[in-house]
Amino acid sequence: MNYNHININERSCIYQFLSLGMSIRGIAKALHRSPSTISREIKRNSYRAWSNFKEHDRYFPVKAQEKYEERRTRCHRPARYQEQEIHYIKEKIENHWSPEQLVNRAKMEKIKTPSTATVYRMIHRGVIPKIKMEHLRRKGRFIRPAETVIRARADIALSHWRKGNPDSI
């Protein structure tokens, strides 16, 4: 199933079309969306307003985007990192350990730590204080060992030479 979330530009268009008196089906056709998507968007992100002692449903794109972003923060499972895990990871990275090293060492010592991928995610999200990708041993770059590069170049050169001189082999 493929779908895209409605963005602020589409919300602005919905607001403009509603103020022009366009129907939900007309808005959906203009935005190349399903009418149910547009209807659901308006229903979810409208709020009640009073004017002239009458109650009206109002839709504003900025408020709709704020509601959307607030709901998005609550829809994911909350990450639960214990203080001692964060302290252990921070200490090892400051001692120039790679996330792979610290996770494997923690497993050997029976210390509870998240997976290597989670450690990288924690660094990217700023969960570990004062630690960034630049603090890692390779600083986020992968550098191929020189021996591997030389061997690969020699193999390529030899294969090109064999193609040009098939009789001499």
N, C-alpha and C positions, 0 to 999 in steps of 0.2 A: 504494500500500500504506500503510495507516494503522496505527500501533501506538503504544503508550505504554510507556515504560520502567517497570519495577516500582519503586515508591517505598518509603520506609521504613515507611509505614503498612501497605502490603500485605505487606512482609517480616515485620513484627510479627505480622500475621494468620497468615501461613504458619507461623511459629514456634508460635503458640498452637494452631493446628489440628493440627500435627504432634505436639505434646505431648499433645493429646487423643486421638491415635491415628487421626485422620481419613485417608482415602485421598487420593492425589494427585488423582483425579477429583472427589472431594468438595470438596477445597480449591479446585480450578479452578472448579467450579460456584458455590461461595460467593463467589469473587472475580470472577466473570464473565471468566475467562481460559481459555485453551486448556490442557488437561492437559499438553501438551508444554512450554508456557511454564513451568508450575510445576515440572515434572520437571527442566527445564534449569536453572532458578534454584536448586533444591536441589542439583543435581549440581555446578554451577559454584561455589557459595558455601559448601559444606560443607567441613569439615576433619576430619581424623582425630584422635580423642581416645582415650586409654587409661583404662580403669577396670576394676578387678578383673582385671588382666592380660588384658583383652580389648580389641580394637580396635573402635571405633564411629565412625560418621560423625555429626557434630554440625552443626546449623544454628543460628546465632544471627543475628538481624536486624542488630545493630550491626556485627558483623564482615562480614556480607554487604554492607552498605552501604559499608563502608570498601573492600572488595575491588572493588565496582562503581565507586566514585569513582576509585580508583587505576587501574583499567583504562580509564576514560573519559579520563584525562589522557594515556594513551599511544596512544589510537586516532586522534587527529588528527595531521595532518602538522605537524611542528615548524616554527615560524616562524623564518626565518633573517634577522635584521637585522644589518647590519654596523655597527660602532661609528661609522664616519664618516657613514653615513646618518642615524643617530639624532642625532649631533652637529649635522649640517646642519639637520635638521628643528627641533631644539630652538632653535638659534640664530635661525632665521627666525621662529619663533613668538614668541620673546622680543622680536623686533623688530616685532611686531604684523603679521606677514604671515598671511594665511589659508592653510589647507592647499592650496586651489586655486591660489593665487598661487605658493606655493613649489614645487609639483609642476610647474606650467607653466614656471616659470623654470628649474628643474632640467633639464627636457627641452630648453629652448633652449640651455642651457649644456652639454648632454651629460653631466650628472651623474646617476648612477644613484640613483633614489629610488623608493619604492613608490608605488602609486596613491593618489589622494585618499581613497578609501574606506578603504584600509589605514592611511593616516595618522590618520584619525579613529578607527579601531579601536585603533591604537597608543596614542592619547591616552586612550581609554576604559579600556583594560586597564592603563594605568600603565607602559607600556614606556618611554616617554620620561620621564626623571626630572624631577620638580618641575614638570611641565606638566599642567594640567587643562583641562577645557572652558572654565573661566572666563578662561583666558589668551587665548582666541581673540578676534578682533575683535568679533564679535557676541555673544560669551559664550553660544553655543549657541541664541540666539533669532534668529528671522527677523523682521526689521522691514521691512514694505513701505514703499517710498518714498512720501512725502506726495503727490507729484504723481499717482501711480497711484491712490491712494485717492480723491483729489478727483475725478479723471476718472471712476472707477468709480461714485462716488456720483451724479455728474451724469448719467451714462448711465442709471442706475437711475431717478432722478427723472424724466428725460425719457421713459423707456419707460412709467412709471406715468401720466404726464400724457397721453401719446398714447392709452393705453387708455381713459382717462376722457373724452377730447375727440377722437374720431376725425374729426369734421367739420372741425375747425379746421386740419388739416394740409394 
